[in-house]
């Protein structure tokens, strides 16, 4: 008789991305601690300290709840096939393409924001390097965006998410340096003369506060990569067959919570608010340049560039997958009508290269014309981030954990134990939480998107 481990090895399908636990954690952490860290001081300036900290904690809690609901939905998908598209086909097949459009728009917008940051910071870095300040081309943001694309392009063509774990480590080291730099300036107190009034409770009003909410939501959004990390890790777990539910709970129900990223966001706001705004700019990351840039500020800008430079491929990966799902969302008779003479892997390679090229070209084109980082993050957070973080997890869990769905699964699967199919009281309460989370997401999306749209119309 074969052992349980041998059974799992034989019958478990192989997926493309085979990642270790450390690689999964690094990639998820890099996804969370991206441009959201940079935009947090600007958002806090609109809310004040008390409301800002409360919003950070609440946004982290709701995002963690969305992650937990998605992880529970993953246990109902076929082994090795968990994805937003697969879950959508099991719950709302007719709307699956709409969900993937939301994911594609969100990840695309985040990628554009990364390129905008590069274009803002690199000219300032070049001013601090001897010899480069004499050449006007090095002060052109479009030149630096084009140059950094030479690094982004090969990284974006990597198929496996796990291949980006080393670049994610570099990005996280950059975050660590920024935290240390801000701490040092706070302790030394060399930025006290540049600090303005600190608003403990005062805020700029409800309109500005609501307009800043999408930035808080955006800062925690890593849900687009949760299924890739889940499946890649579970693929290498020999106890997959018997401990899948338990592993998913440990992986995303508890560790990926609001505590760790939230502490960094709050710390960054408390220690670096005025330092960040004066050194890196109030409305853009690099709108204001010191007369004599220090070595620490130059290295800090370089760390930010490395952070966003190596975070772009983490957004291109789910964006490409969503676009592929959108393209493949066709009636079966349409697919069968095509000639199968071309090898399947050739079509897949061509589609992979084409979609990646489209993402890169469009991101490059938008970043060359758009310069407002906060506006991009506000619209991305109001639409894609709220859909991925709140609306989709709530709707998916509400549908999959319906008592009728569980009864149907119990009838079709003979190997499922009783506790997984019994509609318990706890599941009923969690379904209500999921419904509330989805309703909350719809409310946030409508209100914040409308306010940001009105702000653009008024020229704010």
N, C-alpha and C positions, 0 to 999 in steps of 0.2 A: 504494500500500500504506500502510495507517495505521501510524503509529509505535507503539512499545511503550507510550509514555505515553498516546497516544490510546486504545489498546486497553484499558488499565487504567481509563481514565476512563469508557469506554463500558460495559464489562462488569462493573465492580466495583459491587456493590449499595451503596445508601446506608443508613446507620444513623442513629439519632436523635442520638447523642452524637458530635459532631465536635470533638475537642479537640486543641489544639496540644501540643507536647512539654512546654513550660513548665507549662501547666495540668495535664497528667498528673502531672508530678513533684510539683507543689505539692499536688495532691489526695492523692496517695499518701503524701507526707511527713506531711500533716496527719492522715491516717488512722492512721499508725503512732504519731506523737507526740501522742497524745490523753490519755485518762485513765491510760494506762499509766505516763506520767511521774510523775503525782501519786501513784500507789500504789506506785511502786518503793521509796521509802525505808521504807515499812512492811514490804515483803517482805524488804528487806535486813536489817532489824532481827531477823528470824527466822532468818537464815542466817549472819550474820557477813560480813566483808569478803571473805575469800578465797573461800568458797563462793558468796557473792553474785555476785562478778565472774565466777567460772567459770560459774555458771548463766546469767548474762546473755550471755556469749559463746556458750555451747552452745545456748541458746534462739535466739539470732540466727542461728547456723549452720543449725540444723534448719529454722527458718522460711524462710531464704533458699533452702534446698534444696527446700522445698515450693513456693516461688514459681517456681523454675526448672522443676520438674516440671510445674506448671500451664502455664507458658509453652510448654513442648514439646507438651503436649496440645493447646494452642490451634492449633498448626499442622496438626492432623489434623481440625479442624472446618471446616465450610463457611465461606467468606469472608464476614465480617460477621455470623456467627451464633455466635461462640464465647461460651459461658457455661457455668456449672456445670450448668445443666439440659440444655444441648445435649450436653455431654461425657458426662453421666450417661446420657442416652438412647442414646449410642453404645456405652457400656460395660456399664452395669447398668440397663437400662430399667425393670425392675420395682422398683428401689430409688431411682429418680430423685427421687420425691417425698420420701423420707426424707432425702436429702441437702439438699433445699431447706428442709425443716423445720429441720435443724440450722443452716443459714445464717440463717434467719429468727429463730430463738431467740437466736443469738449477737448479731446486729446489734440486735435489740430490747433485749437485756440491756445492751448498751453504751450505747444511747440512754437507758435508764433511769438508768444510772450518771451520765451527764452531767447529767441533771436533778437528781439527788441532790446533786451537787457544787454546782450553782447554788443549791439551797435551803440548803446549809450555809454558803456564803460570802457571799451577798448580805446577810443580816442583820448580819454582821460589818462589811461595807463601809459599811452605813448608819450604824453607830455612829460612824464616822470622819467623816461628813459633817454639818456644822453644820446643826441644825434638824431633821434626820430622826430623831435619837435620842429626841426627845420624843414621837414617835408610836409606840404599840405595834404598829400594823399593819406598820410597816417592819421589825420584829423577827421577823415571822412568816415562816418558810420557805415555807409554802404560798402566801403572797401573792406572793413573788418568783418561785416556779416558775410561777405563773399569769401574771405579768407578762411573763416571758421567753418564754412560749409564744406571745405575740403577735408576737415576732420570729421564732421557730422555724417557726411555721405557714406563712407565705408562702415561706420558703426551702425547706421540705420539699415544697412543691407544684411546684417546678421540675422539669421533665422531664429536662433534660440535666445530666449530672454536670459537664460543663465550665462550666456556669453558676455553679458554686460556687467557682471558682478564686480569685475576688477575696476572698471571705470566708475561704478557706483561707490566703491571704497574711496577712490580719489575725491569724488564729490562730497562724501561724508567727512573726509579729513578737512576739506575746505570749510564745511559748516563748523567743525570743531575749532578751526583757526579763527573764524569770525566770532564765535562765542568767547574765545579767550581774549581776542583783541578788544571786544566791547567791555568785557570784565575788567581788563587792565585799565582802560581809559576811565571807567567808572570809579575804580579804586584810587587811581592817581588824581583824578579830578581836574584834568587839564582841559576839559570841555565845559566846565561850569560857566565860564564867562559867555559861552555861546548859547547856553540853554535859555529858553523862554519860559513862560509860566507853565507849570505842570497842572493840568486839570484832573483833579481827583474824581469829582462827580460831574462837573459841568461838561456838557456836550454841545455839539453844533446844531442840535435839533433833531426831531424824529425823521425828517426826510433824509438828512445826511447819514443818520444812523442806519436806516433801512437800506440806503444805497450802498453802505459799506458791508452789509451782511453777506453778500455773495463772496467777498474776499475771504471772510472767515470760513465759509463753506468750502471755497476752492482750496484753502490751505490744507485741509484734511483729506481731500479727495484722492484716494489711491485705489478705489474700487474697480477701476477698469483692468487692473492687473491681478486681482485677487484669484480669479479662476485659473489663470496661467500658473501662478505660484502654487495653488492648491494641487492641481493635477500633476505638475512636474515633481512635486515633493512626494505625493502619494504613489507615483509610479515607482519610485525607488524604495518604498517602504514594504518590507516583507510581510508586515502585519496588516497590510491594506485590506485584505478580505474580511478581517474580523474586527478591526479597530478603526475603521474609516470615520465613523461619526465622532469617536472620541478624539481622534487626531485633529479633525477639522475644528472642534471646539477649542482645543489647545492652541491651534495655529492662529486663528483669527477671532475667536470669541473673547479671549482674554488678553494675550500679549499686544495685539494691535488695538490699543485703546486710546482714549484721549489723554492718558496720563503722561506718557513719555513725550510725544510731540507737543502736547499742550504745555508741558513745563518749559520746553525750549521756546515756544511762541511767547509765553508770558515773560520768561527771562529776557528774551530778545527785546520785548517791548519795554520792560522796566529799566533795563540797563542801557539800551542803545537807542531809545526813541530820539532824543535830541542829537546825540552823536551821529546817528544814522542820517537824520534829515539834513544836518549841516554838512556832513562830509560827502554823502552820496546823493543828496538832493531831495527837496520836498515833494515835487510832483512826479519826478522821474528819478530813476536810480542814480543818475549822474548829472543832474541838471545844474549843480553848483560845484565849482572846482575851487579848492583852496589855492591861495596865492603861491604857497610853497608846499606842494604835496609831500607828505612824509613817507618814509619807507613803509611804515605800518599800513597807511591808507592805501598805498599802491599794491602791497601784497594782499590787502583785504579785497580790493577790486579784482585782482587776479583770481583770488579764491572764489569770488562770486561768478566770474566768467567760467572757471572750471566746473563749478557746481551746475550751472545751467547748460554748459556745453555737453557734459556727459549725462545730463538728464533728458535731453532731447530724444535720444533713441528709445528711452522708456515710454515716451508718448507715441512715437512712430509705430511701435510694435502693436499696441491695441488698436490704433487708428487704422493700420493696414488690415488687421484681422476683421474689423468692422466693415471696412469697405469691401473686402472680399465676400463677406456674408451678404452685403447689399447686392453685389453683382450676381452672386449665385442664387439669390432669392428669385427663382423663376419657376413657372409650371414645369412639371416633370416632362410633359410631352414636348416642351420647347427644348429641353436638354437632350432628349432622345433623338430629336430630329437632326442633330448635328452629326457629321461624319466622324466616326471614331478612329479614323486612320492615323491621326496625329497622336503620338504617345501621350498618356495622361500626365506623366511627370513633366513633359515639355510644356504643355499648356499651363501647368502649375508654376513652373519656373518663369515663364513669360508673364503670367499674371502677377506673380510676386514682384518681379522687377518693374513692371509697369506701374503698379499701385505705389510702390516705394518711390518711384521717380515722380509720380503725380504729387504725393505728399510733400516731397522735398521742394519741388518747383513752386507749388502753391504757397508753402510756408515762406519760402525765400521772397516771392513776389509781394506778399502781404507785408512782411516785416520791412521791406524796403520803402514802403509808403506810409505805414502806420507807426507813430512814435509814442503814443500814450499807453504806457503799461497798465496803469490803473483802470483805464477804460476797457482794455481787452480783458483783464482779469474779472472786472465787474460783470461783463456780458457773459463770459465763459462760466463764471460761478452762478449767475442767475439762470442759465439754461442747462448746459450740460452737466455741471457739477451737482445741481439740485436733483436732476433726473437720475443720475447714476448713484448718488449717495442716499437719497430718500425715496423717490417715487418708485423706481424699479425694484429695489429690495423689498419695499412694502407690498407692492402688487404681486411680485413673484411668490413671496411667502404666504400671502393671503390665499392665493390660488392653490399652491402646491400642498399646503397643510389643511385644506378643506377636508372635513370629515368624509365627504363623498369621494374625494381623490384618494384618501388613505384607504377607504374600503375597496376601491377599485384596484389599488396596488396590492392589497392583501389577497384579492382574488386571483391576480395574475402572477404573483410571485410566491412560490411555495417555500422558499428558503428564508423568508423574512420572519424574524421572531415577533412574538406578541407585542412587546413594549413599543416597537417601531410603528405599529399599525393601530394602536389603541388611541382613540381621540381623547386625550386626557385633559383635565381641567387647565393645566399649565399651558398646553398648546392653544386652548381657546383664548386665554389671556394674552399670549404672545401674538396671536392673530389680530387681536384688537390693537395691540401696540403697533403691529405692522401696518394696519389700516390707518392709524393715526399718523405714522411716519410718512406714509404716502400722501395723505391729505395735507400734512404740514409742508411737504415738498412742493405740492401744487400751489399752495398759498404763497410760499416764499418765491417761487418762480414767477408767478403772475405779478406780484407786487413789486419785487425788485427789478424785474425786466421792464415794467412800465415806467418806474421812476428813472431808471437809467436811460430809457429811450426819451423820456421827457427832458432829462438833463442834457442829452445830446442836442435835442431840438432847440433848447434855450441857450446852448453854447457854454454850459457849465463844464 
